[in-house]
């Protein structure tokens, strides 16, 4: 039975629907994302202009053709963004100090574009957030909180995250993460796998996440392409 959060998300945005629905019906599946993309484009570090985040976000046309992309409406961002951390809003995290940093999900604080490859049931999400917190703090928290337990509406999952070699993109700071979310009971297990590339440009944090269920492997080429385009747009605006 799907949670109310999944049902609401289903009513809002189709690309996120396809992946969430797949997660709800998968049984006994697991996946491991291998490899971390290494962008080769050199982008100068700097401070973005005072433009709003929506003006800095990549266009759906910047995604590879097989990823049907849309810009998420504001009301969908607060549901989709927490999925990328494996911790839904309102969930209980153990240890408590390993909970994701607080985030403004309003249109001036977070914007997202999501592309879905329906053939592999995988997505690439670009998330821009305004933050005055150094990216290094997230790296330190991740290293300290490699495995946490998350409880949401009585359902328990294990979130495992590790820091991987940072993408060689010129920015104020960069970070790469590999994350696995395992949930369900012995008879019905679901594994959600993610690779995330992050760059800090001034007060704008650019995150690109490949997410999959089942046996889909990380599309590192496409992730590299969209991440580079996203950082470039913020850098050049």
N, C-alpha and C positions, 0 to 999 in steps of 0.2 A: 504494500500500500504506500503510495507516494505521500510525502509530507505536504503540509499546506504551502510551505515555502516553494517546493518544486512545482506545485500546481499553479501558484501565482506566476512563477517565472514562465511556465508554459504558455500562459495566456498573454504574456507580454512580448516575447521575442522568439521567433522561430529557430534561428541558429542555435541558441542556447538550449532550446527545447529538445532538439534532436539528440544532443549529447546527454542531457539529464535523463531523458526517457530511456536511452540506451543503458545508462547506469542503473536505473531502477529495475530493469528486467534481466540484466546479466547475472548468470549464476556460475560460480566456480571459475571465474575468469581472472586472469592477472596479466599485467604487462610491465615491462621494464623499459624505461627510456634510456637509450644508450647514445653516448656521444654528445658533445657540446659544440654548437656552431662557433666558428671563429671568423667573425666579420673582418673583411680586409680593408674596407673603406676607411680612410683617415678623415676624421671630423674634428675640427678645432674646438677646444673647450671654450666656454664663455657663459654669459648670462643672457637668457632669453628676454625678449621685449616684454612690455607690460600687457600684451594681448591676452585675451581670455583663453582658457585651455581649449575650448572648442575650435578656436582658430589655429591652434597648434597641432591638432590631431590629424593623423594621416587620413586620406580619403579611402573609401572602399576600393577605388580603382587601383590603389597602391598594393593591394593583396594579389598574390598569384591567382590566375583565372580559376583554378579548381576550388579556391576558397571563396565561397559566396559570402561576401562581407556586408555588414551594415554598421552604422553608428548607433550604439544603443541609446534609446530614449532615457531621459534622466531618471524616470521611475524604475528602470531596470538595472541601473548601475549598482544600487545598494544591494541587490540580490546576486548579481553576477560577479562583482569584484571579490567578495569574501570567498567564493568558490575557488579562486586562484590561490588562496592560502590554506584551504582545507578546513577553515574555521568559520562556520556560518555566524551571522550576527546573533548575539544572545547565547551562543554556545559556551559551555564551561570547559576551560582548558586546564589540564594538570600536567606539569606544575603551572600555577596561576601566573607567574611572572613570565611565562613563555607565550602568553596571548599576543596576537599581532598588535602592532602599535595602533592607537586610535586614528581614525581616518574620517575626513569630511567627504561624504558621498554625494554632496550637493553638486550642482553643475559648475560651481566655481572652485570646487576642491578635487573632483574626480570626473574624468570623461573616459569613455571606452569605445573601441571599435572591435568587432569580432567577426572573424571569417571562419566558415565551417566547410570542411571537406566531408560531404555526406557519405562518400564511398568508404572512408576509413573511420567514420564517426569520431573525427578529431577536430579541434579548433585551434586557431591562433588568435590570441587576444592582445590588443595594444591598449595599455592603460596609462594615462597621464594623471599625475597627482601633484598638487601644490604641497610643499613641505619645507619646513625650516630645520628638519632633523638630518644630520649627516648620514649618508648611506652606510658609513662604517658602523654605526650603531646597529643597523639591521644585520650586518655581517656578524658582529659579535654576539647578538642574540641568537642567531641561527647556529653558530658554533656551540653555544651553551645549551641550546634546546634542540638537539638533533632528533629527538623522538618525544612526542607528546601524545596524550590521550585527550580526545575531544568528545564531549557528550552534548548532544543536541536533541531535545524532545525525547529523551530516553534512549536514543540510539548512540552507540559508542563506536568511535573510529580511532585508528592510530595514524598519526601523521609523522612521517620521517622526512627530514630535510637535510641536505648537505650542501656546503659551499663548494663550488667547482671553479676551475680556472676562469678568471674574469674575461669578458670579451674585449679584444684589443681595439676598442673604439675610443677616440680622443674625446673625453668629457671631463667634468670635474671629478667624477669617481665612477667606477663600474663594479658590477657584481654579477655572478651567475649562480643559480641554484638548481638543484635537482630535487624534486619532491614526489613522494608517494603517499597516497591516502588509501588505507585499507579499512573496509567496513563490512558489516554483515556478519551472520553467524556461520557456523561450520558448514551448513548445507547451502548457504547462499552468500558467497563472498564476492565483493566487488573491489577492484583495484583501479584507482585513478592515478595516472602518472603525468608528471609535468616537468618541463624544462623552462626555466625563466631567465631571461637576460635583462639586466637593469643598468641604466645610465642616469647619472645626476647631471643636469645642466642648469646651473643657477638654482632657482627654487622649484624647478620642474623635474619630477622623477618620471622617467620613461621606462615602462616595463613591457616586455614582450614574452608571452607564455604560450608554449605548445602544450595542449592537454589532450589526453586520449584515454579511452577505456579499452578493455579487451587486449588484443595482441598487436595493435597499431604501434609502429615504431616512430620515433620522433622525426619529423620532417625538418631536419636541421638547415637544409638549404633554404626552404621557404621562410623559416623563422629568422634566419640571418638576413634575408632580403627585406622583410617587413620591419625588423628591428632597426636596421640601418636607415631605411627610409624614414622611420619615425623619429630617430635621433636627429637626422639631417634636417627635418622640417622644424623641429624645435630650435635647433642650433641656428638655422638661417632666418628665422622669423623675427 
